[in-house]
Amino acid sequence: MIGDDIEVTVVDIRGDKVRLGISAPKAVSVHRKEVYDAIKKENRNAAQVKPEDLPVDLGNKLQASKPIEPAPTPAPAPTPAPDAQPRPSRGISGPAYGNGNGNGNSK
C-alpha cells in the first residue's frame, strides 16, 4: 500500500521479470518512469513555445477565435401515458447489417 488509496500487487513473476499491478484513484496518474520522463519533457518544451514561434495563420486564428458555446440540452423524451402498454420486442437474429454472411455486404 502507498498511502490509503494506492495498492501495488505482484501480478506475475517469470524468470528475472516481475509484473506489477497498480490500483489507484483516477485522479492519480500512474506511468512507467520512461513514459513519465517523456511527458515531463514534452510539457517543458510546450511551455517554452512563444507566440512568435507559431505559424502566423495559427496565431491569428487563436487570437480571433471566440469561446466554444455548449451544445443546447435536448428536451426530455415525453412520458408515456399511464395506460400505455409496452411495445413487444422484435426478435432479430444475425448480423446487425448485411446479408447474413457476416461480411456486412448486402448483395
Summary of the structure (lengths in Angstrom):
residues: 107
radius of gyration: 27.3
end to end distance: 58.9
largest distance: 68.4
contacts: 123
relative contact order: 0.06
helix: 25%
strand: 16%
